[in-house]
């Protein structure tokens, strides 16, 4: 992915996060505990806040094995993923902490899926 493509994708993610596209995602909106490898201090982080503020980088594209279980038998396929890298300082020692909770492809999937039509009455 070129630097220009990466910058454009980051801007899209930040814009959609500010519009609320990820608000209902429990992985992004929940409070997580992150541990500093330097001093062992645990601090809280909400990944969605990093996406809204733009305080993240897009990592290098990696190939990973993914298990697809959508049929009677599962199979492994190779997928390319771009990690979303959150970086912040430890509140105690100031050491840099990195977390890679999701991929850019995962966020794109959330952005591109159709939104619910509204309240459903049964």
C-alpha positions in Angstrom: 0.0 0.0 0.0 1.4 3.4 -1.0 1.8 6.2 1.5 -0.9 8.2 -0.3 -3.3 5.2 -0.1 -2.5 4.7 3.6 -3.1 8.4 4.3 -6.4 8.3 2.5 -7.5 5.1 4.3 -6.6 6.7 7.6 -8.6 9.8 6.9 -11.6 7.6 5.9 -11.4 5.7 9.2 -11.1 8.8 11.3 -14.0 10.4 9.5 -16.3 7.4 9.9 -15.3 7.0 13.5 -16.3 10.7 14.1 -19.6 10.0 12.3 -20.3 7.2 14.7 -19.9 4.2 12.3 -18.1 2.2 14.9 -20.1 3.2 18.0 -22.0 0.0 18.3 -19.0 -2.3 17.9 -18.2 -3.8 21.3 -14.6 -4.5 20.5 -13.9 -0.8 19.7 -16.2 0.9 22.3 -15.4 -1.2 25.3 -12.8 -0.3 27.9 -9.7 -2.5 27.6 -6.8 -3.0 30.0 -3.4 -2.6 28.4 -0.2 -3.6 30.3 3.1 -1.8 29.9 5.9 -4.3 29.2 8.4 -2.0 31.0 6.9 -1.5 34.4 3.8 -3.8 34.4 1.4 -0.9 34.9 -2.1 -1.6 33.7 -4.0 1.3 32.2 -7.4 1.5 30.5 -7.9 2.3 26.8 -11.0 2.6 24.6 -9.8 1.8 21.1 -12.6 3.9 19.5 -11.2 7.1 21.1 -7.9 6.5 19.2 -9.8 6.1 15.9 -11.7 9.3 16.4 -8.6 11.3 17.3 -6.5 9.9 14.6 -3.9 8.7 17.1 -3.0 5.6 15.2 -0.9 4.4 12.3 -1.5 1.8 9.6 1.1 -0.9 9.7 2.6 -2.9 6.9 0.4 -5.3 5.0 0.8 -8.8 6.3 -0.3 -12.2 5.1 -2.2 -14.3 7.7 -3.9 -17.7 7.7 -7.7 -17.4 8.3 -10.0 -20.3 9.0 -13.2 -20.1 7.0 -16.1 -22.1 8.5 -19.0 -21.1 6.3 -19.6 -24.6 5.0 -19.9 -28.1 6.3 -16.1 -28.2 6.4 -13.7 -25.4 7.2 -10.7 -24.5 5.1 -7.7 -22.2 5.6 -7.2 -19.3 3.3 -4.4 -16.7 3.1 -5.6 -13.1 3.6 -3.8 -9.8 3.5 -4.4 -7.6 6.5 -3.2 -4.1 7.4 -2.9 -3.7 11.2 -4.2 -0.6 12.9 -1.5 0.3 15.4 -2.5 2.4 18.4 0.4 4.0 20.2 0.4 5.7 23.6 2.6 6.3 26.6 2.5 4.4 29.9 1.0 6.6 32.5 3.6 5.5 35.1 7.0 5.2 33.3 6.3 6.9 29.9 7.4 3.9 27.8 5.7 3.6 24.5 2.9 1.0 24.4 1.5 -0.4 21.1 -1.7 -2.3 20.6 -3.0 -3.8 17.3 -6.6 -4.6 18.1 -8.1 -4.7 14.5 -7.2 -4.5 10.9 -8.1 -1.8 8.4 -9.9 -4.5 6.4 -12.1 -5.2 9.4 -13.0 -1.5 9.8 -13.7 -1.3 6.0 -16.1 -4.2 6.4 -18.0 -2.4 9.1 -18.1 0.8 7.0 -19.3 -0.9 3.9 -22.1 -3.2 5.3 -25.6 -1.9 5.1 -27.0 -0.1 8.2 -30.1 -1.4 9.9 -33.3 0.1 8.6 -34.3 1.3 12.0 -36.6 0.0 14.7 -38.1 -3.4 14.0 -41.5 -4.2 15.4 -42.6 -7.8 15.6 
